[in-house]
Structure formats: structure tokens, C-alpha cells
Amino acid sequence: MAEGPQLKRKRQEEEEDAGSAPQDGAGAAPAPFPLAELRLRKVLRESARDKAVFLHGEVTNPSGEATDAVIILEKTPFQEEKLLELLKKHTKLELQMHNDIYSTYHLYPPPELSELKATVVFPASQKHLQKYLRQEVFLVRETWQDYQDITLPFLREQSLSLQWVYNILEKKAEAERIIHENPDPCNGFVLLPDFKWNLSQLEDLYLIALVRRRDLRSLRDLTAEHLPLLRTILTEGQEAISRRFGVPGCRLRVFLHYQPSYQHLHVHFTALGLEAAGSGVERAHLLPDVIDNLQLQPCYYQQRALSFPLRAGEPLLQRFREAGRL
């Protein structure tokens, strides 16, 4: 029933993402975020298509020290089983326009049917603030030499933690959300829903497969050696989704991002009809095509140029400019 996608996985980017905040391990649930005490600093970005707004706020502790936070508010998808209740229990119906057979209204649902999803990044770094800020976008064409000379050294300098990924793989966090897992250390993976999907509407289906190997960052690392891993993810992932949700492989979009939101190899499974963020040709690479490319040429992704978008404020874009590659 949802018209557009919610947003990329909100873990780290990280894109990505869209998808849960990093956790250092299992344990007691954290205290609720003090949303009512938030001081709003700035609206970072709005998305009319996705019915979402991205906010920069501050939380002040008892000693007076302020800590940055990012709050993402999204309209949740309509739930078919609650539509009749929404229509019957609305608190107000306000006419906006009437012309012949056409009318538009503002409908005010009751509070229990006015749910918003709130994603919190706290504490938020400058990288998080820049990530969600609306900026111009540029398309970079990266050769293999560019990757070695510009991109890879830059990525190695970054300090974004992948502990939240390892927590999932080690079942220290989100174990109850796992849909399927393969324990093989080389060709295994964990499949779980992306946080942008509520698991109730198949039109918005979105899952992520995290590989167990920790030596693979992205598409650039893949060779023919990894074909068994990629085939396992594709086959077992599609079978698990068909078995659990009744959606066949021919109705799924299975792809990798380049550049990815976070530097641990992962694969996206979405409903084919979902206009998922990051599923455009400038960033998404279909997994069956990746497999075919590596079958034809074992080092395909170490030889070809790859395009990807970067926003104006991203440091990696500046590196490409300084190298005369933009």
C-alpha cells in the first residue's frame, strides 16, 4: 500500500543504506532516547516522495554538555487491515478543493493511527550530519587505478565502526530478526529484514544479507574465487524469502551497491516493485549480473571502471578533485 520507499538502511554510511544503531554487544536494553528534551538545530533535508524529514538536534546532559543527534521521522506505510478503522475513526475531514467529481480533503486520523517511525543516530558525528544534509550530487567514474590510488587509501583512513555488523554475525544483537543463516565461514551469510521494512507489507519487502567473511569490503574485492559465496547468497536468499514470505525469486531485485553504505560486503533483497533508494543504475549492480561477469572474466571488477554518485560535501569527492579526476 505504500506509494514510495522508506529510506536506505540507517546503520552507517550507512549507506545505506538504508538500514539499527551500532551496538557494542548484547545486554540490557538502552534507556529511551530523550526526544522531548531535544533542541532542534536544523532541518537537514526533507523528502516529499518518501514522506520523511531529517533533523539535526542536540541533547544536553546534566553537566550542560551538548551532544549532537540525527532524528529521521518517516510516515509508516498504510496497513490494509487498519484502513477501514482509519476511515471510520478520523477526527476531522476538512475540504480543500471541489471541482465537478473531484475533491481533495485533509483527513486527520486518531492518534493511534498516526504512527511515525523515528530513527535516532546518537551520538552523531559530523560524518552523520553531512550524510543526511541535502547537497548537490556528482557522478564519479572510478578506474581500477583510481580505486588503488584514491578510494582505497581514503577508506582505510575512515574510522566508522563495523561492530554492529559483527554483533549480528555473532548473534550478540538482532538474533531474533534473522530470517536465514548459513554458518559456513567462507560461503555463509546472515539474512535479516532491513529496518525500513515493517515485515507486514510485501510491496515494501527489503532484506539484507551480511557475509560472514570479514575480508570483503565491496564489489572491488570480488573475483571468481567468490562465486560459490555469491551463488549461495542468491540461491539460499531467494529460497528463504519464498519460503517465509511467499515471494518468488522472479519478483525480487537482488543487488549490491557501489560504493556501499558501509565497508562490509552485503547484498540487498527488495520487492521488484519497490522504488528503493540506491536501486538506480548509477549505484546498483544486480547480483546475477555480477556472477555472470565473474564467470566470464575472473578479475572483472579489478579491471573495469565503475561509476558512483558522491555528494558535494563528501571528502572522497574532494580527493577525486585534487587528483584531477573530476
ROZAKE-244671 format. One record per residue (C-alpha): residue number from 1; residue in one letter; chain; x, y, z. Coordinates in steps of 0.05 Angstrom, whole numbers, plus 32768, in hexadecimal, padded with zeros to 4 digits. Example, Ala and Ser with C-alpha at 12.3 -4.5 7.8 and 13.67 -1.06 7.14 Angstrom:
<nodes>
seq 1 type A mol A east 80F6 north 7FA6 up 809C
seq 2 type S mol A east 8111 north 7FEB up 808F
</nodes>
This chain:
<nodes>
seq 1 type M mol A east 8000 north 8000 up 8000
seq 2 type A mol A east 803C north 802F up 8009
seq 3 type E mol A east 8046 north 805C up 7FCC
seq 4 type G mol A east 8090 north 8066 up 7FD3
seq 5 type P mol A east 80CA north 8047 up 7FF8
seq 6 type Q mol A east 80DE north 8059 up 803C
seq 7 type L mol A east 8127 north 806B up 8040
seq 8 type K mol A east 8169 north 8046 up 803B
seq 9 type R mol A east 817F north 801A up 8073
seq 10 type K mol A east 8193 north 8049 up 80AC
seq 11 type R mol A east 81CD north 8026 up 80CC
seq 12 type Q mol A east 820B north 804B up 80B3
seq 13 type E mol A east 821F north 8067 up 8072
seq 14 type E mol A east 81FD north 804C up 807B
seq 15 type E mol A east 81EF north 804F up 8040
seq 16 type E mol A east 81C8 north 803B up 803F
seq 17 type D mol A east 81B2 north 802C up 803F
seq 18 type A mol A east 8183 north 802E up 8058
seq 19 type G mol A east 8181 north 8004 up 8093
seq 20 type S mol A east 8190 north 7FFD up 810F
seq 21 type A mol A east 81BF north 8026 up 8136
seq 22 type P mol A east 8202 north 8005 up 8145
seq 23 type Q mol A east 8204 north 7FDE up 8185
seq 24 type D mol A east 8241 north 7FC6 up 81AC
seq 25 type G mol A east 8221 north 7F85 up 81C1
seq 26 type A mol A east 81E5 north 7F63 up 81DE
seq 27 type G mol A east 81C9 north 7F78 up 8220
seq 28 type A mol A east 8193 north 7FA2 up 8240
seq 29 type A mol A east 816A north 7FCE up 8213
seq 30 type P mol A east 8183 north 8016 up 8211
seq 31 type A mol A east 815B north 804D up 8232
seq 32 type P mol A east 8128 north 806E up 8203
seq 33 type F mol A east 8143 north 80A9 up 81DC
seq 34 type P mol A east 812E north 80EB up 81FE
seq 35 type L mol A east 8108 north 8105 up 81C1
seq 36 type A mol A east 80E0 north 8138 up 81E9
seq 37 type E mol A east 8121 north 8158 up 8201
seq 38 type L mol A east 813D north 815F up 81BA
seq 39 type R mol A east 8151 north 81A4 up 81A4
seq 40 type L mol A east 8145 north 81AB up 8159
seq 41 type R mol A east 8180 north 81CA up 8135
seq 42 type K mol A east 8170 north 81C1 up 80EC
seq 43 type V mol A east 8146 north 819C up 80B9
seq 44 type L mol A east 817B north 8177 up 8091
seq 45 type R mol A east 814F north 815E up 805A
seq 46 type E mol A east 8107 north 814F up 8047
seq 47 type S mol A east 80ED north 811A up 8017
seq 48 type A mol A east 80A6 north 8124 up 7FFD
seq 49 type R mol A east 80AA north 80E3 up 7FD6
seq 50 type D mol A east 80BD north 80BA up 8013
seq 51 type K mol A east 8093 north 80E2 up 8045
seq 52 type A mol A east 80D1 north 80ED up 8071
seq 53 type V mol A east 80F7 north 8125 up 8092
seq 54 type F mol A east 813F north 8124 up 80AC
seq 55 type L mol A east 814E north 814E up 80EA
seq 56 type H mol A east 818D north 8165 up 810D
seq 57 type G mol A east 8182 north 816C up 8158
seq 58 type E mol A east 81A8 north 8171 up 8199
seq 59 type V mol A east 819E north 8150 up 81DC
seq 60 type T mol A east 81BB north 8172 up 8219
seq 61 type N mol A east 81D2 north 8147 up 8254
seq 62 type P mol A east 81CD north 815D up 829D
seq 63 type S mol A east 8212 north 817C up 829B
seq 64 type G mol A east 81FD north 81A9 up 8261
seq 65 type E mol A east 8224 north 8185 up 822A
seq 66 type A mol A east 81FE north 8181 up 81E8
seq 67 type T mol A east 8202 north 8143 up 81BB
seq 68 type D mol A east 81EC north 8142 up 8173
seq 69 type A mol A east 81B5 north 8113 up 815A
seq 70 type V mol A east 8194 north 8104 up 8118
seq 71 type I mol A east 8149 north 80F5 up 8119
seq 72 type I mol A east 8127 north 80D9 up 80DC
seq 73 type L mol A east 80DB north 80DB up 80DC
seq 74 type E mol A east 80B6 north 80B2 up 80A9
seq 75 type K mol A east 806D north 80A4 up 8099
seq 76 type T mol A east 8063 north 805A up 80A2
seq 77 type P mol A east 8041 north 8033 up 806A
seq 78 type F mol A east 7FF5 north 802B up 806C
seq 79 type Q mol A east 7FDF north 7FE8 up 8088
seq 80 type E mol A east 7FA6 north 7FCA up 8061
seq 81 type E mol A east 7F85 north 7FAB up 809E
seq 82 type K mol A east 7F80 north 7FF0 up 80BF
seq 83 type L mol A east 7F65 north 8018 up 8084
seq 84 type L mol A east 7F1C north 8010 up 8095
seq 85 type E mol A east 7F2A north 8025 up 80DD
seq 86 type L mol A east 7F50 north 8062 up 80C5
seq 87 type L mol A east 7F16 north 8078 up 8099
seq 88 type K mol A east 7EE2 north 806D up 80CE
seq 89 type K mol A east 7F07 north 808B up 8109
seq 90 type H mol A east 7F25 north 80C9 up 80EA
seq 91 type T mol A east 7F1F north 8105 up 8117
seq 92 type K mol A east 7F16 north 8139 up 80E0
seq 93 type L mol A east 7F0A north 813C up 8095
seq 94 type E mol A east 7F1A north 8181 up 8078
seq 95 type L mol A east 7F07 north 8192 up 8030
seq 96 type Q mol A east 7F40 north 81B2 up 8009
seq 97 type M mol A east 7F25 north 81B3 up 7FC2
seq 98 type H mol A east 7EE7 north 819D up 7F9B
seq 99 type N mol A east 7EE0 north 819C up 7F4F
seq 100 type D mol A east 7EAA north 8172 up 7F2E
seq 101 type I mol A east 7EB6 north 812A up 7F43
seq 102 type Y mol A east 7EFA north 8139 up 7F63
seq 103 type S mol A east 7F06 north 814E up 7FAB
seq 104 type T mol A east 7F43 north 8151 up 7FD8
seq 105 type Y mol A east 7F41 north 8150 up 8024
seq 106 type H mol A east 7F6F north 8153 up 805F
seq 107 type L mol A east 7F5F north 8115 up 8089
seq 108 type Y mol A east 7F75 north 8114 up 80D2
seq 109 type P mol A east 7F7A north 80CD up 80ED
seq 110 type P mol A east 7F77 north 80BC up 8137
seq 111 type P mol A east 7FBA north 80BB up 815C
seq 112 type E mol A east 7FBE north 806E up 815D
seq 113 type L mol A east 7FBC north 806E up 8111
seq 114 type S mol A east 7FEC north 80A8 up 8107
seq 115 type E mol A east 802C north 8082 up 8113
seq 116 type L mol A east 806F north 809E up 80FD
seq 117 type K mol A east 80B0 north 8077 up 80FB
seq 118 type A mol A east 80E9 north 809B up 811F
seq 119 type T mol A east 8131 north 8085 up 8111
seq 120 type V mol A east 8165 north 80A2 up 8141
seq 121 type V mol A east 81B0 north 80A8 up 8136
seq 122 type F mol A east 81CD north 80BB up 8179
seq 123 type P mol A east 8202 north 80D2 up 8185
seq 124 type A mol A east 8208 north 80EB up 813D
seq 125 type S mol A east 824B north 80FE up 811F
seq 126 type Q mol A east 8257 north 8133 up 80E9
seq 127 type K mol A east 8259 north 80FA up 80B7
seq 128 type H mol A east 8211 north 80E8 up 80CA
seq 129 type L mol A east 81FB north 8131 up 80C4
seq 130 type Q mol A east 821B north 8137 up 8080
seq 131 type K mol A east 81FD north 80F6 up 8069
seq 132 type Y mol A east 81B6 north 810E up 8073
seq 133 type L mol A east 81C0 north 8155 up 805B
seq 134 type R mol A east 81A1 north 8167 up 8018
seq 135 type Q mol A east 81DA north 8173 up 7FE7
seq 136 type E mol A east 81E9 north 8173 up 7F9D
seq 137 type V mol A east 81FC north 812F up 7F81
seq 138 type F mol A east 8234 north 811F up 7F51
seq 139 type L mol A east 8242 north 80E0 up 7F29
seq 140 type V mol A east 8288 north 80C5 up 7F31
seq 141 type R mol A east 82A7 north 8094 up 7EFE
seq 142 type E mol A east 82DA north 806B up 7F25
seq 143 type T mol A east 830E north 8041 up 7F01
seq 144 type W mol A east 8332 north 8008 up 7F24
seq 145 type Q mol A east 836F north 8036 up 7F2A
seq 146 type D mol A east 8342 north 806B up 7F4A
seq 147 type Y mol A east 8329 north 8037 up 7F7B
seq 148 type Q mol A east 8370 north 8025 up 7F90
seq 149 type D mol A east 838B north 806C up 7F91
seq 150 type I mol A east 834F north 8094 up 7FAB
seq 151 type T mol A east 8314 north 806C up 7FC5
seq 152 type L mol A east 8336 north 8033 up 7FEB
seq 153 type P mol A east 8367 north 8060 up 8011
seq 154 type F mol A east 832D north 808D up 8023
seq 155 type L mol A east 8303 north 8053 up 803D
seq 156 type R mol A east 833D north 8039 up 8067
seq 157 type E mol A east 8341 north 807D up 8089
seq 158 type Q mol A east 82F8 north 807B up 809E
seq 159 type S mol A east 82E6 north 8068 up 80E5
seq 160 type L mol A east 829D north 8053 up 80DE
seq 161 type S mol A east 8292 north 8015 up 8109
seq 162 type L mol A east 8277 north 7FD4 up 80ED
seq 163 type Q mol A east 826A north 7FB8 up 8133
seq 164 type W mol A east 821F north 7FB9 up 8127
seq 165 type V mol A east 822A north 7F89 up 80EB
seq 166 type Y mol A east 8255 north 7F5B up 8115
seq 167 type N mol A east 8221 north 7F5C up 814D
seq 168 type I mol A east 81EE north 7F41 up 811C
seq 169 type L mol A east 821C north 7F0C up 8100
seq 170 type E mol A east 822E north 7EF6 up 8147
seq 171 type K mol A east 81E5 north 7EF9 up 815D
seq 172 type K mol A east 81F5 north 7F2D up 8192
seq 173 type A mol A east 81BE north 7F5A up 8175
seq 174 type E mol A east 8180 north 7F51 up 814A
seq 175 type A mol A east 8183 north 7F05 up 814D
seq 176 type E mol A east 8137 north 7F01 up 8150
seq 177 type R mol A east 8132 north 7F26 up 810D
seq 178 type I mol A east 815B north 7EF4 up 80E5
seq 179 type I mol A east 8133 north 7ED5 up 80AD
seq 180 type H mol A east 8168 north 7EA5 up 8094
seq 181 type E mol A east 81B1 north 7E96 up 80A2
seq 182 type N mol A east 81E8 north 7E6B up 8084
seq 183 type P mol A east 821F north 7E5E up 80B7
seq 184 type D mol A east 8257 north 7E4F up 8084
seq 185 type P mol A east 8292 north 7E7D up 8094
seq 186 type C mol A east 82A3 north 7E88 up 804A
seq 187 type N mol A east 8261 north 7E83 up 8026
seq 188 type G mol A east 8230 north 7E91 up 805E
seq 189 type F mol A east 8205 north 7ECE up 806C
seq 190 type V mol A east 81CD north 7EE8 up 8098
seq 191 type L mol A east 818B north 7F01 up 807A
seq 192 type L mol A east 815F north 7F31 up 80A1
seq 193 type P mol A east 812C north 7F68 up 8093
seq 194 type D mol A east 8143 north 7FAE up 8088
seq 195 type F mol A east 8129 north 7FDE up 80BC
seq 196 type K mol A east 8104 north 8005 up 8087
seq 197 type W mol A east 80D4 north 7FCA up 807D
seq 198 type N mol A east 809D north 7FBC up 80B0
seq 199 type L mol A east 8096 north 7F72 up 809A
seq 200 type S mol A east 804B north 7F7A up 808F
seq 201 type Q mol A east 8047 north 7F94 up 8047
seq 202 type L mol A east 8068 north 7F6D up 8010
seq 203 type E mol A east 8068 north 7FA9 up 7FE2
seq 204 type D mol A east 809E north 7FC7 up 800E
seq 205 type L mol A east 80C6 north 7F87 up 8019
seq 206 type Y mol A east 810F north 7F96 up 8028
seq 207 type L mol A east 8143 north 7F67 up 8045
seq 208 type I mol A east 818E north 7F69 up 804B
seq 209 type A mol A east 81C0 north 7F2F up 8046
seq 210 type L mol A east 8200 north 7F3A up 806E
seq 211 type V mol A east 823A north 7F0C up 805B
seq 212 type R mol A east 825F north 7EE9 up 8093
seq 213 type R mol A east 82A3 north 7EF8 up 8075
seq 214 type R mol A east 82C3 north 7F37 up 808F
seq 215 type D mol A east 82F6 north 7F41 up 8057
seq 216 type L mol A east 82C6 north 7F59 up 8022
seq 217 type R mol A east 82B4 north 7FA2 up 801F
seq 218 type S mol A east 828F north 7FAA up 7FDE
seq 219 type L mol A east 8287 north 7F98 up 7F95
seq 220 type R mol A east 82D0 north 7FAB up 7F89
seq 221 type D mol A east 82E8 north 7F70 up 7FB3
seq 222 type L mol A east 82C1 north 7F3B up 7F8E
seq 223 type T mol A east 82E2 north 7F09 up 7F5F
seq 224 type A mol A east 82CF north 7EC5 up 7F43
seq 225 type E mol A east 82E7 north 7EA8 up 7F85
seq 226 type H mol A east 82A8 north 7EC5 up 7FA5
seq 227 type L mol A east 8276 north 7EA7 up 7F74
seq 228 type P mol A east 8261 north 7E6F up 7FA5
seq 229 type L mol A east 8251 north 7EA5 up 7FDA
seq 230 type L mol A east 8229 north 7ED0 up 7FA9
seq 231 type R mol A east 8202 north 7E94 up 7F8E
seq 232 type T mol A east 81F2 north 7E7E up 7FD4
seq 233 type I mol A east 81D8 north 7EC2 up 7FE7
seq 234 type L mol A east 81AD north 7EC7 up 7FA9
seq 235 type T mol A east 8190 north 7E80 up 7FAC
seq 236 type E mol A east 8186 north 7E79 up 7FF7
seq 237 type G mol A east 816F north 7EC1 up 7FFF
seq 238 type Q mol A east 8139 north 7EBA up 7FCA
seq 239 type E mol A east 8123 north 7E76 up 7FE6
seq 240 type A mol A east 811F north 7E92 up 802D
seq 241 type I mol A east 80F5 north 7ECD up 8017
seq 242 type S mol A east 80C7 north 7EA1 up 7FEE
seq 243 type R mol A east 80BF north 7E71 up 8027
seq 244 type R mol A east 80B3 north 7EA6 up 805D
seq 245 type F mol A east 808D north 7EDC up 8036
seq 246 type G mol A east 8074 north 7EB8 up 7FF8
seq 247 type V mol A east 8098 north 7EE7 up 7FC8
seq 248 type P mol A east 80BB north 7EC2 up 7F8F
seq 249 type G mol A east 8100 north 7ED4 up 7F75
seq 250 type C mol A east 80E3 north 7EF1 up 7F35
seq 251 type R mol A east 80C2 north 7F27 up 7F5E
seq 252 type L mol A east 8101 north 7F3C up 7F83
seq 253 type R mol A east 8137 north 7F6F up 7F73
seq 254 type V mol A east 8179 north 7F53 up 7F8F
seq 255 type F mol A east 81B4 north 7F83 up 7F8A
seq 256 type L mol A east 81F3 north 7FA1 up 7FA8
seq 257 type H mol A east 8203 north 7FEB up 7FAF
seq 258 type Y mol A east 8242 north 800C up 7F97
seq 259 type Q mol A east 8259 north 8032 up 7FBE
seq 260 type P mol A east 8236 north 800D up 7FF7
seq 261 type S mol A east 821C north 8030 up 8035
seq 262 type Y mol A east 824D north 800A up 8061
seq 263 type Q mol A east 828C north 7FE4 up 8051
seq 264 type H mol A east 8275 north 7F9D up 805F
seq 265 type L mol A east 825B north 7F75 up 8024
seq 266 type H mol A east 820F north 7F71 up 8025
seq 267 type V mol A east 81D7 north 7F63 up 7FF3
seq 268 type H mol A east 8193 north 7F85 up 7FEF
seq 269 type F mol A east 8152 north 7F5D up 7FE2
seq 270 type T mol A east 8116 north 7F8A up 7FD2
seq 271 type A mol A east 80D2 north 7F81 up 7FB3
seq 272 type L mol A east 80D9 north 7F8E up 7F69
seq 273 type G mol A east 80A3 north 7FC4 up 7F6A
seq 274 type L mol A east 80C3 north 7FEB up 7FA3
seq 275 type E mol A east 80E4 north 802B up 7F8D
seq 276 type A mol A east 811C north 8020 up 7FBF
seq 277 type A mol A east 814F north 8057 up 7FCB
seq 278 type G mol A east 8191 north 8044 up 7FAA
seq 279 type S mol A east 8172 north 8014 up 7F79
seq 280 type G mol A east 8181 north 8040 up 7F3C
seq 281 type V mol A east 81B3 north 802F up 7F06
seq 282 type E mol A east 81E7 north 805F up 7F23
seq 283 type R mol A east 81F0 north 8036 up 7F62
seq 284 type A mol A east 81CE north 7FF1 up 7F5F
seq 285 type H mol A east 81ED north 7FB2 up 7F41
seq 286 type L mol A east 81BF north 7F76 up 7F3A
seq 287 type L mol A east 81DC north 7F39 up 7F5B
seq 288 type P mol A east 81CD north 7F0A up 7F20
seq 289 type D mol A east 81F3 north 7F3A up 7EF3
seq 290 type V mol A east 822E north 7F3C up 7F24
seq 291 type I mol A east 8230 north 7EF0 up 7F23
seq 292 type D mol A east 822E north 7EEE up 7ED7
seq 293 type N mol A east 8265 north 7F23 up 7ED1
seq 294 type L mol A east 8293 north 7EFC up 7EFF
seq 295 type Q mol A east 8286 north 7EBB up 7ED9
seq 296 type L mol A east 829A north 7EDD up 7E98
seq 297 type Q mol A east 82D6 north 7F02 up 7EB6
seq 298 type P mol A east 82F1 north 7EEC up 7EFA
seq 299 type C mol A east 830D north 7F31 up 7F0B
seq 300 type Y mol A east 82D6 north 7F59 up 7EEB
seq 301 type Y mol A east 82CF north 7F8C up 7F24
seq 302 type Q mol A east 831A north 7F98 up 7F28
seq 303 type Q mol A east 831C north 7FAB up 7EDF
seq 304 type R mol A east 82DF north 7FD4 up 7ECD
seq 305 type A mol A east 82CC north 801B up 7EE0
seq 306 type L mol A east 8291 north 8024 up 7F0F
seq 307 type S mol A east 8264 north 8061 up 7F16
seq 308 type F mol A east 8245 north 8078 up 7F57
seq 309 type P mol A east 8225 north 80B8 up 7F73
seq 310 type L mol A east 8246 north 80E4 up 7FA8
seq 311 type R mol A east 8228 north 8121 up 7FCA
seq 312 type A mol A east 8249 north 8165 up 7FC9
seq 313 type G mol A east 8260 north 8163 up 8012
seq 314 type E mol A east 827E north 811D up 8011
seq 315 type P mol A east 82C9 north 811B up 801D
seq 316 type L mol A east 82D2 north 80E4 up 7FE9
seq 317 type L mol A east 82B8 north 8113 up 7FB3
seq 318 type Q mol A east 82ED north 8145 up 7FC8
seq 319 type R mol A east 8322 north 810F up 7FC0
seq 320 type F mol A east 830B north 8103 up 7F79
seq 321 type R mol A east 830C north 814E up 7F6B
seq 322 type E mol A east 8353 north 8155 up 7F87
seq 323 type A mol A east 836A north 811B up 7F5B
seq 324 type G mol A east 834D north 813D up 7F1D
seq 325 type R mol A east 831A north 8105 up 7F13
seq 326 type L mol A east 82DB north 812F up 7F15
</nodes>
